[in-house]
Amino acid sequence: MESRLFKLTRPEVEEYLKENDTILLPLGSTEQHGKHMAVDTDAFTAQEISLRVAQKTGVLVAPLISYGYSPHHMNFAGSVTLSFRTLVNVLKEVCGSLIHHGFKKIVIMNAHGGNTNSIRLALKEIEMETGVRVYSVMVYPSKTGFGAEGTKVLTQEGGGHACESETSVGLELGHRILMDKAEKWKPEYSSISDSDRGKVNAAYMFDEYTSIGNLGDPTIATKEKGKVLVESVVNDLAEFIEDLKKR
């Protein structure tokens, strides 16, 4: 079955909607990912994970939104950002269009942490304005989210951007990765003392944390780890989607 909405004809979409009102909406970003990963890493991952979940659940995947909220990466070449409110409006208008046609169970498949607050506001405004509850999930595996079991293969300290986890996932998904350019990150500048870390928030540009563009240790990433991570998160997400379809 063709799971990409954008590859279906109008009658095929109408036929799908007779039996299923669920659709996945991949959301990524276009931003630097160190010296070894392409700037479309989050967008690529959002789409690829969505397609794998769709294959397991029989749902459709909407066209990818490849730009996100990434102002903190703008000191690195190649990064592109939407404003906070623009991303909220894009999500509202895309979801509004899908709702108009009968998709009542929309799941935003997010692959960029910087999108989180825009998504939250968009979900609230969509529900208040349409009465439809839209859902959002993070497609990268995490210890406290989907794919938690798979994260047991990770050994890095810290991480979170173009790191062991993200790089391993990219290797499994077939993304363009230059492993010979990967570098282990060492903690750099911070204006918050160690005793206050985790208790104080402030706005930073990403190059204040890392001059090389990544966090964690991508040098220990492998395709084998990526396979475990991807299978774990896809299985967990597919279970959620199957449950959602029945509601």
C-alpha positions as CSV (number, residue, x, y, z in Angstrom):
1,M,0.0,0.0,0.0
2,E,1.2,3.5,-0.8
3,S,1.4,5.3,2.5
4,R,2.5,8.8,1.3
5,L,-0.5,11.1,1.0
6,F,1.2,13.2,-1.6
7,K,1.5,10.1,-4.0
8,L,-2.2,9.4,-3.9
9,T,-4.9,10.7,-6.2
10,R,-7.9,12.5,-4.8
11,P,-10.2,9.4,-5.2
12,E,-7.6,7.3,-3.4
13,V,-7.6,9.7,-0.5
14,E,-11.4,9.7,-0.4
15,E,-11.4,5.9,-0.3
16,Y,-8.9,5.8,2.6
17,L,-11.0,8.2,4.6
18,K,-14.0,5.9,4.4
19,E,-12.1,3.4,6.7
20,N,-9.4,5.4,8.5
21,D,-9.1,9.0,9.8
22,T,-5.6,8.8,11.1
23,I,-2.6,10.5,9.5
24,L,1.0,11.2,10.5
25,L,2.5,14.7,10.0
26,P,6.4,14.6,9.9
27,L,8.0,17.8,11.3
28,G,11.7,18.4,11.3
29,S,14.1,21.3,10.9
30,T,16.8,22.6,8.6
31,E,19.8,23.3,10.8
32,Q,23.4,22.4,11.3
33,H,24.3,19.0,12.8
34,G,28.0,19.3,13.5
35,K,30.7,18.6,10.9
36,H,29.5,15.1,10.0
37,M,25.7,15.2,9.5
38,A,23.6,17.1,6.9
39,V,21.4,20.1,7.7
40,D,18.3,18.1,6.8
41,T,19.0,15.5,9.6
42,D,15.8,16.2,11.6
43,A,13.6,16.5,8.5
44,F,15.0,13.3,7.1
45,T,14.5,11.4,10.3
46,A,11.0,12.6,10.9
47,Q,9.9,11.4,7.4
48,E,11.8,8.1,7.5
49,I,10.5,7.1,11.0
50,S,7.0,8.2,10.0
51,L,7.1,6.0,6.8
52,R,8.3,3.0,8.9
53,V,5.5,3.5,11.4
54,A,3.0,3.9,8.6
55,Q,4.1,0.6,7.0
56,K,3.4,-1.2,10.3
57,T,0.0,0.4,10.9
58,G,-1.5,1.1,7.5
59,V,-1.9,4.8,8.1
60,L,-1.0,7.7,5.7
61,V,1.9,10.1,6.0
62,A,1.3,13.8,5.1
63,P,4.0,15.8,3.3
64,L,7.0,16.7,5.4
65,I,7.4,20.1,7.1
66,S,11.1,20.5,6.7
67,Y,11.6,23.9,8.5
68,G,11.3,24.4,12.2
69,Y,12.1,26.8,15.0
70,S,15.9,27.0,15.1
71,P,17.1,30.5,15.9
72,H,19.7,29.2,18.3
73,H,21.5,27.5,15.4
74,M,21.7,30.6,13.2
75,N,25.4,31.3,13.9
76,F,26.2,28.1,12.0
77,A,26.0,28.2,8.2
78,G,23.2,26.3,6.5
79,S,20.6,26.7,9.2
80,V,17.2,28.1,8.3
81,T,14.5,29.0,10.9
82,L,10.9,30.0,11.0
83,S,9.7,32.4,13.7
84,F,7.9,30.9,16.7
85,R,4.5,32.2,15.6
86,T,5.0,31.3,11.9
87,L,5.6,27.6,12.9
88,V,2.5,27.7,15.1
89,N,0.5,29.0,12.2
90,V,1.9,26.5,9.7
91,L,1.0,23.7,12.0
92,K,-2.5,25.1,12.5
93,E,-3.1,25.6,8.8
94,V,-1.8,22.3,7.7
95,C,-3.7,20.4,10.5
96,G,-6.8,22.6,9.7
97,S,-6.7,21.5,6.1
98,L,-6.4,17.8,7.1
99,I,-9.3,18.2,9.6
100,H,-11.4,19.8,6.9
101,H,-11.1,16.7,4.7
102,G,-12.0,14.3,7.5
103,F,-8.7,13.4,9.2
104,K,-9.7,13.5,12.9
105,K,-6.6,11.7,14.3
106,I,-3.5,13.7,13.4
107,V,-0.1,12.9,15.0
108,I,2.7,15.4,14.6
109,M,5.9,13.3,14.2
110,N,8.4,15.7,15.6
111,A,12.2,15.3,15.2
112,H,13.5,18.6,16.7
113,G,13.3,19.6,20.3
114,G,13.3,23.3,19.4
115,N,9.8,22.8,17.9
116,T,8.3,21.7,21.2
117,N,6.8,24.9,22.5
118,S,5.4,26.0,19.1
119,I,3.8,22.6,18.8
120,R,2.2,22.9,22.3
121,L,0.7,26.2,21.5
122,A,-0.6,25.0,18.1
123,L,-2.2,21.9,19.7
124,K,-4.0,24.0,22.2
125,E,-5.3,26.6,19.6
126,I,-6.3,23.8,17.2
127,E,-8.4,22.1,19.9
128,M,-10.0,25.3,21.1
129,E,-10.8,26.4,17.5
130,T,-11.9,23.1,16.0
131,G,-12.7,20.7,18.9
132,V,-10.2,18.2,17.4
133,R,-7.4,16.9,19.5
134,V,-4.1,16.7,17.6
135,Y,-1.2,14.7,19.1
136,S,2.5,15.1,19.0
137,V,5.3,12.6,19.6
138,M,9.1,12.8,19.5
139,V,10.5,10.3,16.9
140,Y,13.9,10.1,18.3
141,P,14.2,7.4,21.0
142,S,14.8,8.6,24.6
143,K,15.0,7.0,28.0
144,T,11.7,8.6,29.1
145,G,9.9,8.5,25.8
146,F,9.2,6.1,22.9
147,G,12.0,3.7,22.2
148,A,13.3,3.7,25.7
149,E,14.4,0.1,25.6
150,G,16.6,0.8,22.6
151,T,18.6,3.5,24.4
152,K,20.3,0.8,26.5
153,V,22.8,0.4,23.7
154,L,24.1,4.0,24.2
155,T,27.2,4.6,26.2
156,Q,28.0,8.3,25.7
157,E,27.9,10.9,28.5
158,G,25.6,13.8,27.7
159,G,24.6,14.2,24.1
160,G,21.4,15.5,22.4
161,H,22.5,16.9,19.1
162,A,24.4,15.0,16.3
163,C,25.5,12.7,19.0
164,E,25.9,8.9,19.4
165,S,22.2,8.4,19.3
166,E,21.3,10.7,16.4
167,T,24.2,9.6,14.4
168,S,23.5,5.9,14.9
169,V,19.8,6.5,13.9
170,G,21.0,8.3,10.8
171,L,23.3,5.5,9.8
172,E,20.5,2.9,10.1
173,L,18.1,5.1,8.1
174,G,20.6,5.6,5.3
175,H,21.3,9.3,5.8
176,R,24.3,11.1,4.4
177,I,26.9,11.0,7.3
178,L,30.6,11.7,7.1
179,M,31.9,9.6,10.0
180,D,35.5,10.7,9.4
181,K,34.4,14.2,10.3
182,A,32.7,13.3,13.5
183,E,34.2,14.8,16.7
184,K,33.6,14.1,20.4
185,W,32.3,17.2,22.1
186,K,33.9,18.7,25.2
187,P,31.8,21.0,27.5
188,E,32.5,24.6,26.7
189,Y,31.2,28.0,27.9
190,S,28.3,28.3,30.3
191,S,27.3,31.3,32.4
192,I,25.5,29.0,34.9
193,S,27.4,27.5,37.8
194,D,27.5,23.8,38.2
195,S,25.5,24.1,41.5
196,D,22.7,25.9,39.7
197,R,22.6,23.8,36.5
198,G,19.2,22.3,35.9
199,K,17.5,24.9,38.1
200,V,18.1,28.1,36.0
201,N,17.0,28.7,32.5
202,A,18.4,31.3,30.0
203,A,18.5,31.8,26.3
204,Y,21.7,30.7,24.5
205,M,22.9,30.5,21.0
206,F,24.1,27.0,20.2
207,D,27.7,28.0,19.4
208,E,28.0,29.1,23.1
209,Y,27.7,25.4,24.0
210,T,29.7,23.9,21.2
211,S,32.1,25.4,18.7
212,I,32.0,22.2,16.6
213,G,28.2,22.1,16.3
214,N,27.4,18.8,18.1
215,L,27.0,17.5,21.6
216,G,27.9,14.1,22.9
217,D,30.1,11.6,21.1
218,P,29.2,10.7,17.5
219,T,32.5,8.9,17.0
220,I,31.1,5.8,18.8
221,A,27.9,5.7,16.7
222,T,27.3,2.6,14.7
223,K,24.7,1.3,12.3
224,E,24.1,-1.7,14.6
225,K,23.2,0.6,17.5
226,G,21.0,2.5,15.1
227,K,19.1,-0.6,14.1
228,V,18.3,-1.3,17.8
229,L,17.2,2.3,18.3
230,V,15.1,2.6,15.2
231,E,13.3,-0.8,15.7
232,S,12.6,0.1,19.3
233,V,11.1,3.5,18.6
234,V,9.1,2.4,15.5
235,N,7.6,-0.5,17.4
236,D,6.6,1.7,20.3
237,L,5.1,4.4,18.0
238,A,3.3,1.8,16.0
239,E,1.7,0.5,19.2
240,F,0.5,4.0,20.1
241,I,-0.9,4.5,16.6
242,E,-2.8,1.2,16.6
243,D,-4.3,2.2,20.0
244,L,-5.2,5.7,18.6
245,K,-6.9,4.2,15.6
246,K,-9.3,2.3,17.9
247,R,-10.4,5.3,19.9
